[in-house]
Amino acid sequence: MIKEKIARTIGKYRLLNKNDKIAVAVSGGKDSTTILYILKQLGYNVEALHIDVGIRNFSRKNLDNVKHFCAENKIKLHVFSYKNEYSYSLPEIQQILVRKNIKLKNCSVCGVLRRNLLNKKARTLGFDKLVTGHNLDDAAQEFLMNLFTARLSLSARLGPKTGLIDSKGFVPRVKPMYFIREKEIERFSKKQGFNVNYCACPLRALAYRNMIRIALDNYEKENKNVKENITGYFLKIMPWLEKRYENNKEINKCRSCGESCKDEICMKCVILGNL
Ligand SMILES: [Zn+2]
């Protein structure tokens, strides 16, 4: 069932081709492990990219799970760490930001650093696509968060397929589980007996997203399609959002690191520059 739904999404949105060399960003959690497993089953040419953010036991356990899963399923695994690439682990970055009184949320910082590293590695390793484990709940939550904080410009890159700006610097990012509920993925993962981490990241900045998550789960009791309705609405206005916010910006090379970005200096370098 979940496999068929994923295959349908891939077909409908032309997310992947059979001859693509595909990198799956795998964290050691249920979502990314599930999509890696299903894409392999569907016969796609997949390899796994794992980023070790350096949260002691949590990260070590995730890395163990990913290694074990990839060995068992004969999937090539590439591992990179914040410590090696950026000189600091995520907890170290967090400490420095707190000490310097820089008000950046862990998840935003980690999101920028991870996206940047995944894109760079996927590109240098010659992958055609980068797959993430985003699900329907993530999509609905993210759109509402951007709507409620008046940051619709951020939503322009939240569709099932992003990074499509015609630039060699960006590897297209695709989300084949865009229409799958988190609960359904969890059931599948448990049924398959995947050895994955069901706990959320200990550094997760809980407050805001959690509020939205709880509200949406509550609405869902009254209106079981609320998440589909939100993402459906978003997908309808997405062409407009893309036109308004994405396509009119030229792609530059970051003055500091040379990676493709839309400003003079990329967000990653802004964050690292603060440390
Ligand atoms: Zn940069």
Boltz pocket constraint, residues with backbone or C-beta under 6 A from the ligand:
constraints:
  - pocket:
      binder: B
      contacts: [[A, 254], [A, 255], [A, 256], [A, 257], [A, 258], [A, 259], [A, 265], [A, 266], [A, 267], [A, 268], [A, 269]]
      max_distance: 6.0
